[in-house]
Amino acid sequence: MKFDIRMTSLASLAFWSAHGAVAQDYPLKAIRCIVPFSAGGGTDTIARLVGAKVSASVGQTFVVENRVGADGRLGTEMAAKAARDGYTILLVSNLHSISSSVFSKLPYDPVKDFAGITLAATTPNMLVVHPSVPARSVGDLVRLARSQPGKLNFGTSGLAQTGHLSGELLKTVAKISMTHVPFKGTAEATIAVVGGHVDMVFGSVATLVPHAKAGTLRALAITAAQRSAVVPEVRTMIESGFPGFVTMTWYGYLAPAGTPKAIISKLNTELVSGLKTADVRERLLAIGLDPSVNAPEEYDEFIRTEVVRWSKVVKDAGIKLE
């Protein structure tokens, strides 16, 4: 028995020593970061800005690979099936935590098939209305919607996007009826509400603030936990009487499940360091993204919570996509 215990202990020590050595030498070649969306968007911008910092720090190339298709599912599936060696990672948006609820068949599990590295950035939504809508607060809007069930409509950047789910969440918690009008992107939805073709929209703060400041749209609330420094006069949904109403677009790094923890830890150190550099923070803040980082286990728990949270909203709204 003593021999068995000793041999088991030696085997365990050898295993962890080997993994420690691998992590110490890592990386020995280029790191591939899959971005499951097209170039130029928030995900791509973060990947390239931070990737340049990581490359300079570790002395290896950080390759950003855009794998576009199926609303992000194509690139995500590729990452899920990649080698678990730290040389392929993935940068996702909050759609990662929504997909399993809206698609009946998903070729990967958003929780079980990935290991969190770190959250990267967040940005809240803002609820704005066309000036012709007689509402100057969320309370006014709710009362108006209750007096005219189904008459008010809200535009979004597309089905099952953050803006859509924000609107569906408001319908549920406020017990009101509104009509959803999906567009092909934030730009189209914004043009529609500015032109008075739809009554309101939940959209990114960065996109809508200029219109709110110009008076072409009226801001009613932001969906963050605290007020935004960009528009400090705009109340949060929580202050407007809806406890816990926080919705945001977020971005974060993942690795295939089973990637050694020591390598995950090293990736976390490098990516967090890149996100915290002054010039990266400045560039991200300029486009409305707030650099936000956390530990791998915290990011794992964050994703689990988001999956559960949005599954309820999706179920209540009856949203299903193929």
N, C-alpha and C positions, 0 to 999 in steps of 0.2 A: 504493500500500500504506500509506504514511504517513497519507494522507487517511482510509482505511478504519479504521485503528487509532484515529486521533484521533476520528472520528465514533462508533466503538464505545465508546470511553472516555467521551465526552460523554453518550452515551445511557445508559450504565451509571450515570454520576454523577447524571444527571437522575432515573433510576429510584429510586436509593437516597435521593436528596434528597427525592423525593416521599413515599416511605414514611416517612422521618424526620419530615417535616412532619405527616403523618397521625398518627403516634404522639405527636408533641408536642402536637397539638390534642386527642387522644383523652382522655376520651370527651366527645362533644358532645351526647349524649342518653342515655337510660336504658339500663342494661345488664341484659339478661335472663339469669337463671341458672336453667336447667332442672334440676329435681330429679325424677328418674324414679321416685320413691317417694312414699308418702302423707305428709301433714303429721304432725309429732310424732315421727318417727323420728330416728335419728342424723344422716342426711344432711340432712334438713330443718332440724334444730336448728343444725347448722354453718352452713348457707347463710344462715339468718336472722340469726344472731349476727354473722357476719363481714360479711354484706351491709350491715348497719347501719353498720359501721365504714368500709367502702369508700365508701358513699354520702356519709357526712360528709366523707371525705377528698377525693373528686373533685368533689363538688358536683352529682352526678347521681344519680337514683334507681336503686337496685339492686333489681330486681324478681325475687322468687323465684316460679317457676312450677312447681307440682306437676303433672307429666304421668304419671299412674299407668297401668300396664298391662303385661302380658306380662313380669312379673318384672323390670321396669326397661328392657326392650328398646324399648318404645314411645317414651319420652322420649329415650332415647339415639339412636334413629334420627332423631328430629326434630332433635336437635343436630347430628348428622353431616351433615344436608342443609341446615343453616342457612347464611346468608351468612358468608363468612370475613372479617368486618370487626371482630371483637372485641365485638360487641354481643349475641352469644348465646354463653354458655358453659354448661358442664355440670358438675354435681357428682355423681360416681359413688362406688359402694362397690366392694369387692373382687370382687363378682359380675361386674363388667365384665371381669375377666381370666379368669373361669371360663366365661362364657356360650358362647364360641366352641368350647369342647370338649364341652359337653353338649347343645347344640342343633344339629341337622343343618343347619338353614337360618337364617342370621343376616343381617339386611338391612344390615349394616355390618361393617367390619373393626375390631376393638377397638384395633388398633395403627395401621394405615395411614390410617384415616379421622379420626384425632384427633391433636392436638398437646398435649402435656402442659404444664400451667401450674405446678402445685405439688401435692404431697401435702398433706393437711390435718390428718388425725388418724389414730391407730391404737389398737387395743385387742386384747390377746391373748385367747385362750380359756383356760378352766380345765377340767381333767378332774376330775369329782367322781363319787363312788359313793354309793349308799344305805348307811347304816351296817350293814345286814345282810350286805353283801358282805364276805367275809373277806379284804380286801386293804388294806394300809396304805401301799403304795407301788406305783408303776407296775410294778416288777419282780414284786411279789406278784400283781398283776392279770394280767400276762402268763402267769405260771406257772399261775394258776387257769384262764385261758382255754385253755391248752394241755392241761390235764388234763380239760377238759370242752368239746371242740370244738363250737362253734355254740350252746352253752347260754346264754352270757352275751349280753345285748343292750344296745344303746346308743341313747338317744333323742336327737333333734336337732330343730332348728327347721324342718327341711324338706329335701327332696331337693336335692343339689348346693349346699347352704349351707356355710358355713365349718365348722360343727360336724360335718356329715356327712363332708366331705372330710378333716377331722382324724381322724375315726374310721377311715375307709378307709385313710388313710396309716399309722395305727398297725397296722392289720391287715396291711398289706404289709410294713412294716419289722420287725415283731415276729413275722411269720409265724404269725398266729393267726386263728381263725375266730370272728366275732361277728355277731349279727343286728342290722341297722339298723331302728329304729322311728321313722319320721318323724312329726312333729307339725305343726300349723298355727301355728308361731311359738314363740319362746323361752319364753313364759309357760306354754304347755301342756306343753312338754317338761320344764320345771322342776317343775311340779306333779306330773307323772308320776313323776319320780325321787324327789321328796320323799315321795310316797305309796307308794313301793316297787313301782310297776307296771313300771318299767324299772330295770336295774341301775346304769346310769351315764349321764352326758351330758357332751358337750363344749359349753360355753356361755360367754357373756361373763362376765368377772371381776366386773363391776358387778352383774350379776344374781345370781350364785352366791355371792359373798362373804358376804352376810348369813346365808345358810343354813349355810355352812361355819362361820362364827363361832358360830352358834346350836347347832351340833351335829346339825342335821337332815340334813346331808350331810357327807361326808368328802372333803376336797380332797386329791388325789394329786399334781397337777402343774399348772403353767401352761405355755402354749405360746409364751412370749416368750423372747428371747435371754438376758435377765437376770431375776432375781427381781423381783417386784412390791413396791413400797413399801407397798401396801395389805395384802398378805399375805406378808411377808418370810420367814415360816416354811415356805412352800410351795415345794418345789423346782421347777426347770424340767424340761421333758422332756429337755433336753440333759444336765442333771445326773443324770437318771434313767437314763442309758445310751443315749440316742438322739440322736447327733450330727446337727445341722442340723434337728432337728424344731422348726421355728418356724412357727406358723400364726397369722394374725391377721385381724381385720376392719380394713380400712383405707378411708379416704375421700380423694378428691382431685378437683381441678379440671382440666377439659379444655376445649379449644376445637376447632372444626372444623379439620381439616388444611388448611394453606394460609393460615391466619391470619398476617399479617405478624409476623415475629419481634420487631420493636420493640414491637408491641402486646402480644404474649405477655409480653415482659419487663416492661412497665408493669403488666400484670395481676398478674404474679408479685409485684412490689414491693408493690402495694396489698393483695393477699390475704394475703401473708406478714405484712405489718405488722398487719393486722387480727387474724390468728391469734395474734400475739405480744403483743397488749394484755393487760394483767393481768386485766381482768374477763372477757374471752373465755376465757382460759386457765382461770381459776377455774371458770367455768360448765361448760366441757367436762370438766375433771378431776372435777367433782362427779358427772357421769353416766358416769364410767369411760372417757372418751376422752382420750388423750394427744396434745395438739397436736404435729404433726410436719410440718416443711416441708422443701422441697428446691428445687433449680434445675430449670427446665423440662427440660433434657436429662437430668438425673438421674431425673426422674419418668418420662420416656419409656422410659429403660432399665429402670427398676423394673417398669413394666407389661409390657415385653417378657419380662423374666425370669419374672414371675408367670404369664403366659400359657403359657410353655413348661413351667414347673414343674407347674402344675395339670393341664395336658393329659395328662401322664404318669400322675398319680394317677387322673384320670377314666378313662383308658384301662385301667389296671390293674383298676379297680373295675367296669368295664363299664357306666358310667352314661350313659344317653342319654335326653333329654327331647324332646318335640315342641312 
